[in-house]
Amino acid sequence: MSEISFDDFLKVDIRVGTIVRAEPYPEARNPSFKLYVDFGPEIGQRKTSAQVTVHYTLEELVGKQVAAVINFPAKQIGKFMSEILVLGFPDDDGGVVLIEPNRKVSNGGRLF
């Protein structure tokens, strides 16, 4: 893995947001949900698809704060346009565990 500079790190805009809506995404190639995340008044609501079906239900995702990269270009995922990348780590079996703050913070806060 190559090193990056601090300026390179600053180019990646990682923000916290609250999942306000979660829907099934049965058309996805891999089991996924559609997530709608509120990043506060400055950024607004953005959507993505996420392969988080192993550890999360639609009901428990709503209200959860998550970290996401918000400055990637939008990407077509099947019939759905993904606008952000919600971040997580794989567990030992490859299921995604979402990154979330351990205390409530304001939506739109930037990771530093």
Steps between C-alpha positions, in 0.01 A plus 500: 500500500638838406511797736284805441549855616271679742379710206398175325300401809325838503373436147275222634195667655370261767192623684254368754134471415183336629322232301147636459364231268601144410338289229550156353699482177396163354638584153857529631752237391604444864260530796471873567285777642432849367599754765402868516733696728448851638821704528337814636387824334831585330532168311147362512383145440697256283428141399703183453469127477681301766572130547418503871227234508699252714506703823219754457127509441325784321333603826819522706685700232254791519633750755855359499783747447762386248820625339506547124717640223292776342729628225522201267322547167154340486508138379229297331438179698252304289190719469603711802730805507732488801618844619716410802706212639392391847804362685537174687742223590469130414445256783676161500242360256500802267178660628514880516501675840422869457720774643298714739588754768478369855321821604239710317657775291359760263418382150753626247795496737825427316740227606843633598 
